[in-house]
């Protein structure tokens, strides 16, 4: 829901000190999709109905990535003042895979 809200907003105001840094927006995409991926993987790992195999982990990362792609399409098609950006999609995909790495090396190692 947070990602949908941020995607639909006419623009999130970045503090002036950070707005000069060109990668801030892409870093935001990467982080938010990493969080989405980690939370989805963590939820799936707690579910008694889901066995978190490698293929299921990749499926979750794929779903998070597709969600990022669809958000870019929706921004362009439905929200005035928002644009479709290929580099945002790339950042979303990298973020989703980063979330998998964080989950595998930091979350599951604690358990």
C-alpha positions in Angstrom: 0.0 0.0 0.0 2.9 2.4 0.8 4.4 1.7 -2.6 1.1 2.3 -4.3 0.7 5.6 -2.4 4.2 6.8 -3.3 3.7 5.7 -6.9 0.5 7.6 -7.2 1.7 10.8 -5.5 2.4 13.7 -7.8 6.0 13.7 -6.5 7.7 13.1 -3.2 9.7 16.1 -2.1 13.4 15.1 -1.6 15.3 17.3 0.8 17.4 19.9 -1.1 20.7 18.4 0.2 19.8 15.1 -1.4 18.1 16.3 -4.6 21.4 17.2 -6.2 22.4 13.5 -6.0 21.1 11.9 -9.2 20.8 8.4 -7.8 18.6 9.3 -4.8 15.4 8.4 -6.6 16.8 5.1 -7.8 18.2 4.3 -4.4 14.7 4.9 -3.0 13.3 2.4 -5.5 15.9 -0.1 -4.6 15.4 0.2 -0.9 11.6 0.1 -1.0 11.5 -3.0 -3.2 14.2 -4.7 -1.0 11.9 -4.1 2.0 8.9 -5.4 0.0 10.9 -8.5 -0.9 12.2 -9.2 2.6 8.8 -8.7 4.2 7.1 -11.0 1.7 9.8 -13.7 2.1 9.6 -13.4 5.9 5.8 -13.7 5.7 6.0 -16.7 3.4 8.6 -18.4 5.7 6.2 -18.2 8.6 3.2 -19.6 6.7 2.5 -23.3 7.4 1.1 -23.6 3.9 4.2 -22.4 2.0 7.4 -24.3 1.8 10.1 -21.7 1.1 12.1 -23.5 -1.6 14.5 -21.8 -4.0 11.9 -21.8 -6.7 9.3 -20.2 -4.3 11.9 -17.6 -3.3 12.5 -16.7 -6.9 8.8 -16.6 -7.5 8.4 -14.1 -4.7 11.2 -12.0 -6.1 9.6 -12.2 -9.5 6.2 -11.1 -8.2 7.9 -8.1 -6.4 9.7 -7.2 -9.6 6.5 -7.5 -11.7 4.7 -5.3 -9.2 7.4 -2.7 -9.7 7.0 -2.9 -13.4 3.2 -2.6 -13.2 3.6 0.4 -10.9 5.7 2.2 -13.6 3.0 1.4 -16.2 0.2 2.7 -13.8 2.2 5.9 -13.1 2.4 6.6 -16.8 -1.2 5.6 -17.6 -3.2 6.8 -14.6 -1.4 9.5 -12.6 -0.8 13.0 -14.1 2.7 14.3 -13.5 4.2 10.8 -13.2 6.4 9.1 -15.8 7.5 5.7 -17.0 11.2 5.2 -16.3 13.1 2.1 -17.4 15.8 2.8 -14.8 13.2 2.8 -12.1 12.2 -0.7 -13.2 15.8 -1.8 -13.1 16.2 -0.4 -9.6 13.0 -2.2 -8.5 14.3 -5.5 -9.8 17.7 -5.0 -8.2 16.0 -4.1 -5.0 13.8 -7.2 -5.1 16.9 -9.4 -5.5 18.8 -7.4 -2.9 15.9 -8.2 -0.5 16.3 -11.9 -1.2 20.0 -11.6 -0.4 19.3 -9.7 2.8 16.7 -12.3 3.8 19.0 -15.3 3.0 22.1 -13.9 4.7 20.7 -11.9 7.6 17.2 -13.0 8.4 17.4 -16.8 8.0 20.8 -17.0 9.6 19.4 -15.6 12.9 16.7 -18.3 13.0 
